[in-house]
Amino acid sequence: MTERLALVTGGASGIGREICLGLARNGRKVAVADINLAGAQETQAMTTEAGATALAVQMDVSDSDAVHVGLLEVIDELGPVEVLVNCAGWDELMPFGNTDESFWDRVIEINYKGVLRTVHACLPSMVDAGWGRIVNIGSDAGRVGSSFEAVYSGAKGGVIAFTKTVAREVARSGVTANVVCPGPTDTPLLDGIVAASDDGDKIIGAMARAVPMKRVGTPSEVASAVVYFCSEEASFVTGQTLSVSGGLTMS
């Protein structure tokens, strides 16, 4: 890999942090974007130790102004974004009937519209340059549904369809767009979901039992798929959805 600049949202922890480290080890400059600036700075330090140029930037993907301000900071410090990885996400487990519109709005603003905002901001310069990689983190919940995650599943399903459409629109511009769908993965987000639910441990146990490999995944296992899609070698791969889920989803 050349030292192209990658912007990773949700880079402060979990899968996002491992993606930053994986890209760093493969020669990318990395902008670590997260609403949690302290966590992003920790990832920046780790990424720098891995040998990469790195920058931590505070970015709330649910706020268009915050996305643009953060992106301008990245461009001023490191140059144009050539690789975009959307990993920022949020959810709570609950039956759909117990949700309300404010909950719907938060899930959609972060998990779906957050992707729209960053892609909309970064895509034009990629097209102009004739090279770009977009990888959006979906979820197997968006492919097959997931109990107690109706709104999140819908948002992630939207991410999958949106990414395929963008891939078609820019296919002749040297820009690829793909989706990586983790199954149940051992992350701080999963820990938070469990803690916020009365039945969290039961639900996560059921998720693990549903995986043919009978375990949840690790962030590094998901990151390795993302790093591939971001690579020069993946130049003829676009519009694809890859599950990293121990066989939970097979298609």
SULCOR-V752184 format. One record per residue. N is the residue number from 1. RES is the residue in three letters. SS is DSSP state (hx for helix, st for strand, lp for the rest). D_LAST is the distance of its C-alpha to the last C-alpha in Angstrom with 2 decimals. Layout:
N:RES:SS:D_LAST + N:RES:SS:D_LAST
This chain:
1:MET:lp:29.60 + 2:THR:lp:32.57 + 3:GLU:lp:34.02 + 4:ARG:lp:32.21 + 5:LEU:st:32.21 + 6:ALA:st:29.17 + 7:LEU:st:29.39 + 8:VAL:st:27.31 + 9:THR:st:27.59 + 10:GLY:lp:27.49 + 11:GLY:lp:28.76 + 12:ALA:lp:31.31 + 13:SER:lp:29.30 + 14:GLY:hx:26.07 + 15:ILE:hx:23.03 + 16:GLY:hx:25.14 + 17:ARG:hx:27.90 + 18:GLU:hx:25.78 + 19:ILE:hx:24.36 + 20:CYS:hx:28.01 + 21:LEU:hx:29.01 + 22:GLY:hx:26.25 + 23:LEU:hx:27.21 + 24:ALA:hx:30.85 + 25:ARG:hx:30.49 + 26:ASN:lp:29.07 + 27:GLY:lp:32.01 + 28:ARG:lp:31.14 + 29:LYS:st:33.64 + 30:VAL:st:32.16 + 31:ALA:st:33.12 + 32:VAL:st:32.20 + 33:ALA:st:32.09 + 34:ASP:st:32.21 + 35:ILE:lp:34.32 + 36:ASN:lp:35.46 + 37:LEU:hx:37.72 + 38:ALA:hx:38.97 + 39:GLY:hx:35.50 + 40:ALA:hx:34.74 + 41:GLN:hx:38.01 + 42:GLU:hx:37.07 + 43:THR:hx:33.88 + 44:GLN:hx:36.03 + 45:ALA:hx:38.39 + 46:MET:hx:35.68 + 47:THR:hx:34.20 + 48:THR:hx:37.70 + 49:GLU:hx:38.27 + 50:ALA:lp:35.22 + 51:GLY:lp:37.16 + 52:ALA:lp:35.83 + 53:THR:lp:37.68 + 54:ALA:st:36.48 + 55:LEU:st:37.47 + 56:ALA:st:36.87 + 57:VAL:st:36.95 + 58:GLN:st:36.93 + 59:MET:lp:34.51 + 60:ASP:lp:33.59 + 61:VAL:lp:30.58 + 62:SER:lp:31.60 + 63:ASP:lp:34.82 + 64:SER:hx:34.95 + 65:ASP:hx:38.33 + 66:ALA:hx:37.22 + 67:VAL:hx:34.31 + 68:HIS:hx:36.78 + 69:VAL:hx:39.43 + 70:GLY:hx:37.10 + 71:LEU:hx:35.76 + 72:LEU:hx:39.36 + 73:GLU:hx:40.24 + 74:VAL:hx:37.44 + 75:ILE:hx:38.50 + 76:ASP:hx:42.16 + 77:GLU:hx:41.58 + 78:LEU:hx:38.91 + 79:GLY:lp:38.37 + 80:PRO:lp:35.60 + 81:VAL:lp:32.02 + 82:GLU:lp:29.82 + 83:VAL:st:26.72 + 84:LEU:st:25.57 + 85:VAL:st:23.29 + 86:ASN:st:23.04 + 87:CYS:lp:22.74 + 88:ALA:lp:25.37 + 89:GLY:lp:24.29 + 90:TRP:lp:25.85 + 91:ASP:lp:25.34 + 92:GLU:lp:27.12 + 93:LEU:lp:25.89 + 94:MET:lp:27.57 + 95:PRO:lp:27.13 + 96:PHE:hx:26.84 + 97:GLY:hx:30.23 + 98:ASN:hx:31.86 + 99:THR:lp:30.85 + 100:ASP:lp:33.10 + 101:GLU:hx:33.07 + 102:SER:hx:34.13 + 103:PHE:hx:31.12 + 104:TRP:hx:28.81 + 105:ASP:hx:30.61 + 106:ARG:hx:30.28 + 107:VAL:hx:26.52 + 108:ILE:hx:26.00 + 109:GLU:hx:28.66 + 110:ILE:hx:27.17 + 111:ASN:hx:23.39 + 112:TYR:lp:23.16 + 113:LYS:hx:26.58 + 114:GLY:hx:27.02 + 115:VAL:hx:24.25 + 116:LEU:hx:25.96 + 117:ARG:hx:29.26 + 118:THR:hx:28.47 + 119:VAL:hx:26.50 + 120:HIS:hx:29.33 + 121:ALA:hx:31.86 + 122:CYS:hx:30.39 + 123:LEU:hx:28.78 + 124:PRO:hx:32.10 + 125:SER:hx:33.47 + 126:MET:hx:30.33 + 127:VAL:hx:30.62 + 128:ASP:hx:34.34 + 129:ALA:hx:33.87 + 130:GLY:lp:31.32 + 131:TRP:lp:28.95 + 132:GLY:st:26.63 + 133:ARG:st:23.48 + 134:ILE:st:21.90 + 135:VAL:st:19.29 + 136:ASN:st:18.67 + 137:ILE:st:17.58 + 138:GLY:lp:15.34 + 139:SER:lp:14.07 + 140:ASP:lp:11.32 + 141:ALA:hx:14.12 + 142:GLY:hx:13.57 + 143:ARG:hx:9.98 + 144:VAL:hx:10.80 + 145:GLY:lp:14.56 + 146:SER:lp:16.90 + 147:SER:lp:20.28 + 148:PHE:lp:23.26 + 149:GLU:lp:21.38 + 150:ALA:hx:21.39 + 151:VAL:hx:22.91 + 152:TYR:hx:21.03 + 153:SER:hx:17.66 + 154:GLY:hx:19.01 + 155:ALA:hx:20.25 + 156:LYS:hx:17.08 + 157:GLY:hx:15.26 + 158:GLY:hx:18.21 + 159:VAL:hx:17.81 + 160:ILE:hx:14.35 + 161:ALA:hx:15.89 + 162:PHE:hx:19.10 + 163:THR:hx:17.74 + 164:LYS:hx:16.10 + 165:THR:hx:19.49 + 166:VAL:hx:21.51 + 167:ALA:hx:19.62 + 168:ARG:hx:20.64 + 169:GLU:hx:24.14 + 170:VAL:lp:24.94 + 171:ALA:hx:23.10 + 172:ARG:hx:26.55 + 173:SER:hx:28.13 + 174:GLY:lp:26.78 + 175:VAL:st:24.71 + 176:THR:st:20.97 + 177:ALA:st:18.95 + 178:ASN:st:15.63 + 179:VAL:st:14.10 + 180:VAL:st:13.54 + 181:CYS:st:12.32 + 182:PRO:st:14.19 + 183:GLY:lp:13.91 + 184:PRO:lp:17.45 + 185:THR:st:19.61 + 186:ASP:lp:23.31 + 187:THR:lp:24.90 + 188:PRO:hx:28.07 + 189:LEU:hx:26.11 + 190:LEU:hx:24.63 + 191:ASP:hx:28.18 + 192:GLY:hx:29.62 + 193:ILE:hx:27.31 + 194:VAL:hx:28.31 + 195:ALA:hx:31.95 + 196:ALA:hx:31.98 + 197:SER:lp:30.70 + 198:ASP:lp:32.82 + 199:ASP:lp:29.86 + 200:GLY:hx:27.98 + 201:ASP:hx:28.27 + 202:LYS:hx:27.11 + 203:ILE:hx:24.07 + 204:ILE:hx:23.06 + 205:GLY:hx:23.81 + 206:ALA:hx:21.54 + 207:MET:hx:18.69 + 208:ALA:hx:19.36 + 209:ARG:hx:19.60 + 210:ALA:hx:16.18 + 211:VAL:lp:14.66 + 212:PRO:lp:14.36 + 213:MET:lp:16.54 + 214:LYS:lp:18.96 + 215:ARG:lp:19.85 + 216:VAL:lp:19.31 + 217:GLY:st:18.58 + 218:THR:lp:21.35 + 219:PRO:hx:21.94 + 220:SER:hx:22.44 + 221:GLU:hx:18.99 + 222:VAL:hx:17.55 + 223:ALA:hx:20.40 + 224:SER:hx:19.70 + 225:ALA:hx:16.47 + 226:VAL:hx:18.57 + 227:VAL:hx:21.39 + 228:TYR:hx:19.40 + 229:PHE:hx:18.39 + 230:CYS:lp:22.10 + 231:SER:lp:23.42 + 232:GLU:hx:25.31 + 233:GLU:hx:22.98 + 234:ALA:hx:20.03 + 235:SER:lp:22.15 + 236:PHE:lp:19.91 + 237:VAL:lp:16.66 + 238:THR:lp:16.53 + 239:GLY:lp:14.64 + 240:GLN:lp:11.49 + 241:THR:st:9.67 + 242:LEU:st:9.20 + 243:SER:st:8.93 + 244:VAL:st:11.92 + 245:SER:lp:11.97 + 246:GLY:lp:12.78 + 247:GLY:lp:9.59 + 248:LEU:lp:10.07 + 249:THR:lp:6.61 + 250:MET:lp:3.78 + 251:SER:lp:0.00
